[in-house]
């Protein structure tokens, strides 16, 4: 399948301003960045254009995104290194304490959502796939064939924050097997009992299944400390999340790094080492971005202050 990978980079100017706050000290100094979710290469392009000495390691597990980004970043030649894989796995292989910035844009790209054949959409018919990387993972259809009702209900509740998770899980299990997106969306709609909802009744359930299939929360929880490890003293980690579950993980990790969540000694000092300074106290809301899919986004930035 060949598609054009056009993707809007959310909160782009705010991200570049905070991730690249100062230019290199001299014209020969190199600043190194990691774009953990390369996508359409919008953020990477802006970082590379920000200063002619900036370099990027771009990571994505979507082969279509990799192909599109490789073409778009070709003019930057040896300033770009592109790695295919899940970002936590790739971050684990990077040298520690050498990068000036790490970016994670956790949103699903528009080409993934809008192309029915990818299986992410509850509004367009397609095979029930949902894999960001079709190599080595099982599809959503296969996952739903294997999961038990209790586990599915827990996934819908935890990853989708779906209050009617039990009745939806029961209907999904009873309707197996599932091979197409629209029949599953209709099943969820009927089982949920939602009427006149502002969002499609299957929105939260599809999100939860996608997160489970791609192990998105596991990747994020592994990747955050690995990203911090790759940074130099003074380097910055920027994370753009798109739902409250991701944002809570990021917010708590940042607080842990500043010692806020660490156990205190008898004098009120954190017993864990302080390794970061929060740059965006409350985060920057996506309402500052005009794109409709940015409304739920939040940008948080942490600066590493110790090696």
VENQUI-V14847 format. One record per pair of residues at least 24 apart in sequence whose C-alpha atoms are under 10 Angstrom apart, sorted by the first residue. I is the first residue (numbers start at 1). J is the second residue. D is the distance in whole Angstrom. If there is no record, write none. Layout:
I&J&D ; I&J&D
This chain:
1&64&9 ; 1&117&9 ; 1&118&10 ; 2&64&8 ; 2&67&10 ; 3&64&8 ; 3&65&10 ; 3&68&9 ; 3&111&8 ; 3&115&9 ; 4&40&10 ; 4&64&9 ; 4&65&9 ; 4&68&8 ; 4&111&8 ; 5&39&8 ; 5&40&6 ; 5&41&10 ; 5&64&7 ; 5&65&6 ; 5&66&10 ; 5&67&9 ; 5&68&6 ; 5&69&8 ; 5&109&9 ; 5&110&8 ; 5&111&6 ; 5&112&9 ; 6&39&9 ; 6&40&6 ; 6&41&9 ; 6&42&9 ; 6&65&9 ; 6&68&9 ; 6&109&8 ; 6&110&7 ; 6&111&7 ; 7&39&7 ; 7&40&5 ; 7&41&8 ; 7&42&8 ; 7&65&10 ; 7&108&10 ; 7&109&6 ; 7&110&6 ; 7&111&7 ; 7&112&10 ; 8&39&10 ; 8&40&8 ; 8&41&10 ; 8&42&7 ; 8&43&9 ; 8&109&8 ; 8&110&8 ; 8&291&8 ; 8&293&9 ; 8&294&9 ; 9&39&9 ; 9&40&8 ; 9&41&8 ; 9&42&6 ; 9&43&6 ; 9&44&10 ; 9&46&10 ; 9&105&9 ; 9&107&10 ; 9&109&9 ; 9&289&10 ; 9&291&9 ; 9&294&9 ; 10&42&9 ; 10&43&9 ; 10&105&8 ; 10&107&9 ; 10&240&8 ; 10&286&7 ; 10&288&9 ; 10&289&7 ; 10&290&9 ; 10&291&7 ; 10&292&10 ; 10&293&8 ; 10&294&6 ; 10&295&10 ; 10&297&8 ; 10&298&9 ; 10&299&9 ; 11&43&9 ; 11&105&10 ; 11&240&8 ; 11&284&9 ; 11&285&9 ; 11&286&7 ; 11&287&9 ; 11&288&7 ; 11&289&6 ; 11&290&9 ; 11&291&9 ; 11&294&8 ; 11&297&8 ; 11&298&9 ; 11&299&8 ; 12&42&8 ; 12&43&6 ; 12&46&8 ; 12&47&10 ; 12&289&8 ; 13&43&9 ; 13&46&9 ; 13&289&9 ; 14&284&8 ; 14&288&9 ; 14&289&9 ; 14&299&8 ; 15&43&8 ; 15&46&10 ; 15&47&9 ; 15&103&9 ; 15&105&10 ; 15&238&7 ; 15&239&9 ; 15&240&9 ; 15&284&9 ; 15&299&8 ; 15&300&9 ; 15&301&9 ; 16&43&8 ; 16&44&10 ; 16&46&7 ; 16&47&7 ; 16&50&8 ; 16&103&10 ; 16&238&9 ; 17&47&10 ; 17&50&9 ; 18&101&10 ; 18&236&8 ; 18&237&9 ; 18&238&8 ; 18&279&8 ; 18&280&9 ; 18&299&10 ; 18&300&10 ; 18&301&7 ; 18&302&10 ; 18&303&10 ; 19&47&9 ; 19&100&8 ; 19&101&6 ; 19&102&8 ; 19&103&8 ; 19&235&8 ; 19&236&6 ; 19&237&7 ; 19&238&6 ; 19&301&8 ; 19&302&9 ; 19&303&9 ; 20&47&8 ; 20&50&8 ; 20&51&9 ; 20&54&10 ; 20&100&8 ; 20&101&7 ; 20&235&9 ; 20&236&8 ; 21&235&10 ; 21&236&9 ; 22&51&10 ; 23&50&8 ; 23&51&7 ; 23&52&10 ; 23&53&9 ; 23&54&9 ; 24&51&8 ; 24&52&10 ; 24&53&8 ; 24&54&8 ; 26&53&10 ; 27&51&9 ; 27&52&9 ; 27&53&7 ; 28&52&10 ; 28&53&7 ; 29&53&7 ; 29&54&9 ; 30&54&6 ; 30&55&7 ; 30&79&10 ; 30&99&10 ; 30&100&9 ; 31&55&6 ; 31&56&9 ; 31&98&9 ; 31&99&7 ; 31&100&6 ; 31&101&8 ; 31&235&10 ; 32&56&6 ; 32&57&8 ; 32&79&9 ; 32&80&10 ; 32&98&7 ; 32&99&5 ; 32&100&5 ; 32&101&7 ; 32&102&9 ; 32&231&9 ; 32&232&10 ; 32&235&10 ; 33&57&6 ; 33&58&9 ; 33&80&10 ; 33&98&9 ; 33&99&6 ; 33&100&6 ; 33&101&5 ; 33&102&6 ; 33&103&8 ; 33&230&10 ; 33&231&9 ; 33&235&9 ; 33&236&9 ; 33&237&10 ; 34&58&6 ; 34&59&8 ; 34&80&10 ; 34&81&9 ; 34&82&10 ; 34&87&10 ; 34&91&9 ; 34&94&10 ; 34&99&7 ; 34&100&8 ; 34&101&6 ; 34&102&5 ; 34&103&6 ; 34&104&9 ; 34&227&9 ; 34&230&9 ; 34&231&10 ; 34&237&9 ; 35&59&6 ; 35&60&9 ; 35&82&9 ; 35&87&9 ; 35&101&9 ; 35&102&6 ; 35&103&5 ; 35&104&6 ; 35&105&8 ; 35&238&10 ; 36&60&7 ; 36&61&10 ; 36&83&9 ; 36&85&10 ; 36&86&9 ; 36&87&6 ; 36&88&8 ; 36&90&9 ; 36&91&8 ; 36&102&7 ; 36&103&6 ; 36&104&5 ; 36&105&7 ; 36&106&9 ; 36&223&9 ; 36&227&9 ; 36&239&10 ; 37&61&8 ; 37&62&9 ; 37&65&10 ; 37&85&10 ; 37&86&9 ; 37&87&7 ; 37&103&8 ; 37&104&6 ; 37&105&6 ; 37&106&7 ; 37&107&9 ; 37&108&9 ; 37&109&10 ; 38&62&9 ; 38&65&7 ; 38&66&8 ; 38&68&10 ; 38&69&7 ; 38&70&10 ; 38&82&9 ; 38&83&9 ; 38&84&10 ; 38&87&10 ; 38&103&9 ; 38&104&9 ; 38&105&8 ; 38&109&10 ; 39&63&10 ; 39&64&9 ; 39&65&5 ; 39&66&7 ; 39&67&10 ; 39&68&8 ; 39&69&7 ; 39&105&9 ; 39&107&9 ; 39&108&9 ; 39&109&7 ; 39&110&10 ; 39&111&9 ; 39&112&10 ; 40&64&9 ; 40&65&6 ; 40&66&8 ; 40&67&10 ; 40&68&7 ; 40&69&6 ; 40&70&9 ; 40&72&8 ; 40&73&10 ; 40&109&8 ; 40&110&9 ; 40&111&9 ; 41&65&8 ; 41&66&9 ; 41&68&8 ; 41&69&5 ; 41&70&9 ; 41&71&10 ; 41&72&7 ; 41&73&7 ; 42&69&9 ; 42&72&9 ; 42&73&10 ; 43&103&9 ; 43&104&10 ; 43&105&9 ; 44&69&9 ; 44&73&8 ; 44&80&9 ; 44&103&9 ; 45&69&9 ; 45&72&8 ; 45&73&7 ; 45&76&9 ; 45&80&10 ; 48&73&9 ; 48&76&8 ; 48&79&8 ; 48&80&9 ; 49&76&9 ; 52&76&9 ; 52&79&9 ; 53&79&8 ; 54&79&7 ; 54&80&9 ; 54&100&10 ; 55&79&5 ; 55&80&6 ; 55&81&8 ; 55&99&10 ; 55&100&10 ; 56&80&5 ; 56&81&6 ; 56&82&8 ; 56&99&10 ; 56&101&10 ; 56&102&10 ; 57&81&5 ; 57&82&6 ; 57&83&7 ; 57&90&10 ; 57&91&10 ; 57&94&10 ; 57&99&10 ; 57&102&9 ; 58&82&5 ; 58&83&6 ; 58&84&8 ; 58&87&9 ; 58&90&10 ; 58&103&10 ; 59&83&5 ; 59&84&6 ; 59&85&7 ; 59&86&8 ; 59&87&6 ; 59&88&10 ; 59&89&10 ; 59&90&7 ; 59&91&9 ; 59&104&10 ; 60&84&5 ; 60&85&6 ; 60&86&7 ; 60&87&7 ; 60&90&9 ; 60&132&9 ; 60&133&9 ; 61&85&4 ; 61&86&5 ; 61&87&8 ; 61&131&10 ; 61&132&6 ; 61&133&5 ; 61&134&9 ; 61&135&9 ; 62&86&9 ; 62&112&9 ; 62&131&9 ; 62&132&5 ; 62&133&5 ; 62&134&8 ; 62&135&10 ; 63&132&8 ; 63&133&7 ; 63&134&8 ; 63&135&9 ; 64&111&9 ; 64&112&9 ; 64&132&9 ; 64&133&9 ; 65&109&9 ; 65&111&9 ; 65&112&9 ; 65&132&10 ; 84&133&9 ; 85&132&10 ; 85&133&8 ; 85&135&10 ; 86&132&9 ; 86&133&9 ; 86&214&9 ; 86&215&10 ; 86&216&9 ; 86&219&7 ; 86&220&10 ; 86&223&9 ; 87&219&7 ; 87&220&8 ; 87&222&9 ; 87&223&7 ; 87&226&10 ; 87&227&9 ; 88&218&9 ; 88&219&6 ; 88&220&7 ; 88&221&9 ; 88&222&6 ; 88&223&4 ; 88&224&8 ; 88&225&9 ; 88&226&7 ; 88&227&8 ; 89&219&8 ; 89&222&9 ; 89&223&8 ; 89&226&9 ; 90&223&9 ; 90&226&10 ; 91&222&9 ; 91&223&7 ; 91&224&9 ; 91&225&10 ; 91&226&6 ; 91&227&6 ; 91&228&10 ; 91&229&9 ; 91&230&8 ; 92&222&9 ; 92&223&8 ; 92&225&10 ; 92&226&6 ; 92&227&8 ; 92&229&9 ; 92&230&9 ; 93&226&9 ; 93&230&10 ; 94&226&9 ; 94&227&9 ; 94&229&9 ; 94&230&7 ; 95&229&9 ; 95&230&6 ; 95&231&9 ; 96&226&9 ; 96&227&9 ; 96&228&9 ; 96&229&5 ; 96&230&4 ; 96&231&7 ; 96&232&8 ; 96&307&9 ; 97&227&10 ; 97&228&8 ; 97&229&6 ; 97&230&5 ; 97&231&5 ; 97&232&4 ; 97&233&7 ; 97&235&9 ; 97&304&10 ; 97&306&10 ; 97&307&7 ; 98&229&9 ; 98&230&6 ; 98&231&6 ; 98&232&5 ; 98&233&9 ; 98&235&9 ; 99&227&9 ; 99&228&9 ; 99&229&9 ; 99&230&6 ; 99&231&5 ; 99&232&6 ; 99&233&9 ; 99&234&10 ; 99&235&7 ; 99&236&9 ; 100&230&9 ; 100&231&6 ; 100&232&6 ; 100&233&8 ; 100&234&7 ; 100&235&4 ; 100&236&6 ; 100&237&9 ; 100&303&10 ; 100&304&10 ; 101&227&9 ; 101&228&9 ; 101&230&9 ; 101&231&7 ; 101&232&8 ; 101&234&9 ; 101&235&5 ; 101&236&5 ; 101&237&6 ; 101&238&8 ; 101&302&10 ; 101&303&9 ; 101&304&10 ; 102&224&10 ; 102&227&7 ; 102&228&8 ; 102&230&8 ; 102&231&7 ; 102&235&8 ; 102&236&6 ; 102&237&5 ; 102&238&6 ; 102&239&8 ; 102&301&10 ; 102&302&10 ; 103&227&9 ; 103&236&8 ; 103&237&6 ; 103&238&5 ; 103&239&6 ; 103&240&8 ; 103&301&9 ; 104&220&9 ; 104&223&9 ; 104&224&9 ; 104&227&9 ; 104&237&8 ; 104&238&6 ; 104&239&5 ; 104&240&6 ; 104&241&8 ; 104&299&10 ; 105&238&8 ; 105&239&6 ; 105&240&5 ; 105&241&7 ; 105&242&9 ; 105&297&10 ; 105&298&10 ; 105&299&9 ; 106&216&9 ; 106&220&9 ; 106&239&7 ; 106&240&6 ; 106&241&5 ; 106&242&7 ; 106&243&9 ; 106&246&8 ; 106&247&10 ; 106&297&9 ; 107&240&8 ; 107&241&7 ; 107&242&6 ; 107&243&9 ; 107&293&9 ; 107&294&9 ; 107&297&8 ; 108&132&9 ; 108&210&10 ; 108&242&9 ; 109&293&10 ; 110&293&9 ; 116&180&10 ; 116&181&8 ; 116&182&10 ; 117&180&10 ; 117&181&9 ; 118&181&10 ; 119&179&10 ; 119&180&8 ; 119&181&6 ; 119&182&10 ; 119&206&10 ; 119&210&10 ; 120&181&8 ; 120&206&7 ; 120&207&9 ; 120&209&10 ; 120&210&7 ; 121&181&7 ; 121&182&8 ; 121&185&9 ; 121&202&10 ; 121&203&9 ; 121&206&8 ; 121&207&10 ; 122&180&10 ; 122&181&6 ; 122&182&6 ; 122&183&9 ; 122&184&8 ; 122&185&5 ; 122&186&9 ; 122&188&10 ; 122&200&8 ; 122&201&10 ; 122&202&7 ; 122&203&7 ; 122&205&10 ; 122&206&7 ; 122&207&10 ; 123&181&8 ; 123&182&7 ; 123&185&8 ; 123&186&10 ; 123&200&9 ; 123&202&9 ; 123&203&10 ; 124&180&10 ; 124&181&7 ; 124&182&7 ; 124&185&10 ; 125&180&7 ; 125&181&5 ; 125&182&5 ; 125&183&8 ; 125&184&10 ; 125&185&10 ; 126&179&8 ; 126&180&5 ; 126&181&6 ; 126&182&7 ; 126&183&10 ; 127&178&9 ; 127&179&6 ; 127&180&5 ; 127&181&6 ; 127&182&9 ; 128&178&7 ; 128&179&5 ; 128&180&5 ; 128&181&5 ; 128&182&9 ; 128&183&10 ; 128&184&9 ; 129&179&8 ; 129&180&8 ; 129&181&8 ; 129&210&9 ; 129&213&9 ; 130&181&10 ; 130&206&9 ; 130&207&10 ; 130&209&8 ; 130&210&6 ; 130&211&9 ; 130&212&10 ; 130&213&7 ; 130&214&8 ; 131&210&8 ; 131&211&10 ; 131&213&7 ; 131&214&6 ; 132&210&9 ; 132&213&9 ; 132&214&7 ; 133&214&8 ; 137&213&8 ; 137&214&8 ; 137&215&10 ; 138&213&7 ; 138&214&9 ; 139&179&10 ; 139&210&9 ; 139&213&7 ; 139&214&9 ; 140&178&9 ; 140&179&9 ; 140&180&10 ; 140&181&10 ; 140&206&10 ; 140&209&7 ; 140&210&7 ; 140&212&9 ; 140&213&6 ; 140&214&9 ; 141&176&9 ; 141&177&7 ; 141&178&6 ; 141&179&6 ; 141&180&8 ; 141&181&9 ; 141&184&10 ; 141&209&10 ; 141&213&10 ; 142&177&9 ; 142&178&8 ; 142&179&9 ; 142&213&10 ; 143&178&10 ; 143&209&9 ; 143&212&9 ; 143&213&7 ; 144&169&10 ; 144&172&8 ; 144&173&8 ; 144&176&8 ; 144&177&8 ; 144&178&7 ; 144&179&10 ; 144&209&9 ; 144&213&9 ; 145&172&10 ; 145&173&8 ; 145&176&7 ; 145&177&6 ; 145&178&8 ; 145&179&10 ; 146&173&10 ; 146&176&10 ; 146&177&10 ; 147&173&8 ; 148&173&8 ; 149&173&6 ; 149&174&9 ; 152&205&10 ; 152&208&9 ; 152&209&8 ; 152&212&10 ; 153&205&10 ; 153&208&10 ; 154&208&10 ; 155&205&9 ; 155&207&10 ; 155&208&6 ; 155&209&7 ; 155&211&9 ; 155&212&7 ; 156&204&7 ; 156&205&6 ; 156&206&9 ; 156&207&8 ; 156&208&5 ; 156&209&7 ; 156&211&10 ; 156&212&9 ; 157&204&9 ; 157&205&8 ; 157&208&8 ; 158&208&8 ; 158&245&8 ; 159&204&8 ; 159&205&8 ; 159&206&10 ; 159&207&7 ; 159&208&5 ; 159&209&8 ; 159&210&9 ; 159&211&7 ; 159&212&8 ; 159&216&10 ; 159&217&8 ; 159&243&10 ; 159&244&10 ; 159&245&7 ; 159&246&9 ; 160&202&10 ; 160&203&8 ; 160&204&5 ; 160&205&6 ; 160&206&8 ; 160&207&6 ; 160&208&4 ; 160&209&8 ; 160&210&10 ; 160&211&9 ; 160&243&9 ; 160&244&10 ; 160&245&8 ; 161&204&7 ; 161&205&8 ; 161&207&10 ; 161&208&8 ; 161&243&10 ; 161&244&9 ; 161&245&8 ; 162&192&10 ; 162&201&10 ; 162&202&10 ; 162&203&9 ; 162&204&6 ; 162&205&7 ; 162&207&10 ; 162&208&9 ; 163&192&9 ; 163&204&10 ; 164&191&9 ; 164&192&6 ; 164&193&9 ; 164&194&9 ; 164&205&10 ; 165&191&10 ; 165&192&8 ; 165&204&10 ; 165&205&8 ; 166&191&10 ; 166&192&9 ; 167&191&6 ; 167&192&7 ; 167&193&9 ; 168&192&6 ; 168&193&9 ; 168&202&10 ; 168&205&8 ; 169&205&9 ; 181&206&9 ; 207&243&10 ; 216&246&9 ; 217&245&9 ; 217&246&7 ; 217&249&9 ; 220&246&8 ; 220&249&8 ; 220&250&8 ; 221&246&9 ; 221&249&7 ; 221&250&8 ; 221&253&9 ; 224&249&9 ; 224&250&8 ; 224&253&8 ; 224&254&9 ; 225&253&8 ; 225&254&10 ; 225&257&9 ; 228&257&9 ; 228&275&9 ; 228&276&9 ; 228&302&9 ; 228&303&9 ; 228&304&7 ; 228&307&10 ; 229&275&10 ; 229&304&9 ; 229&307&8 ; 230&307&10 ; 231&303&9 ; 231&304&7 ; 231&305&10 ; 231&306&10 ; 231&307&8 ; 232&303&10 ; 232&304&7 ; 232&305&9 ; 232&306&8 ; 232&307&7 ; 233&275&9 ; 233&276&9 ; 233&303&8 ; 233&304&5 ; 233&305&5 ; 233&306&6 ; 233&307&6 ; 234&276&9 ; 234&277&9 ; 234&302&10 ; 234&303&6 ; 234&304&5 ; 234&305&6 ; 234&306&8 ; 234&307&9 ; 235&276&10 ; 235&302&9 ; 235&303&6 ; 235&304&6 ; 235&305&8 ; 235&306&10 ; 236&276&9 ; 236&277&9 ; 236&278&10 ; 236&279&9 ; 236&301&7 ; 236&302&6 ; 236&303&4 ; 236&304&6 ; 236&305&9 ; 237&276&10 ; 237&278&10 ; 237&279&10 ; 237&300&8 ; 237&301&6 ; 237&302&5 ; 237&303&6 ; 237&304&8 ; 238&279&10 ; 238&280&10 ; 238&299&7 ; 238&300&6 ; 238&301&4 ; 238&302&7 ; 238&303&9 ; 239&283&10 ; 239&297&10 ; 239&298&8 ; 239&299&6 ; 239&300&5 ; 239&301&6 ; 239&302&9 ; 240&283&9 ; 240&284&9 ; 240&285&9 ; 240&286&9 ; 240&297&6 ; 240&298&5 ; 240&299&4 ; 240&300&7 ; 240&301&9 ; 241&285&10 ; 241&286&10 ; 241&294&10 ; 241&296&8 ; 241&297&6 ; 241&298&5 ; 241&299&7 ; 241&300&8 ; 242&285&10 ; 242&286&9 ; 242&293&9 ; 242&294&8 ; 242&295&8 ; 242&296&5 ; 242&297&4 ; 242&298&7 ; 242&299&9 ; 243&296&6 ; 243&297&7 ; 243&298&8 ; 244&296&9 ; 244&297&9 ; 244&298&9 ; 246&298&10 ; 247&283&10 ; 247&297&9 ; 247&298&7 ; 247&299&9 ; 247&300&9 ; 250&299&10 ; 250&300&8 ; 250&301&10 ; 250&302&10 ; 251&278&10 ; 251&281&10 ; 251&282&9 ; 251&283&9 ; 251&300&8 ; 251&301&10 ; 251&302&10 ; 253&302&10 ; 254&278&7 ; 254&300&9 ; 254&301&8 ; 254&302&7 ; 254&303&9 ; 255&302&10 ; 257&302&9 ; 257&303&10 ; 257&304&9 ; 257&305&10 ; 258&302&9 ; 258&303&10 ; 258&304&10 ; 258&305&9 ; 273&306&9 ; 274&304&9 ; 274&305&8 ; 274&306&8 ; 275&302&10 ; 275&303&8 ; 275&304&6 ; 275&305&5 ; 275&306&5 ; 275&307&8 ; 276&301&10 ; 276&302&6 ; 276&303&5 ; 276&304&4 ; 276&305&5 ; 276&306&7 ; 276&307&10 ; 277&301&9 ; 277&302&6 ; 277&303&5 ; 277&304&6 ; 277&305&7 ; 277&306&10 ; 278&302&5 ; 278&303&6 ; 278&304&9 ; 279&303&7
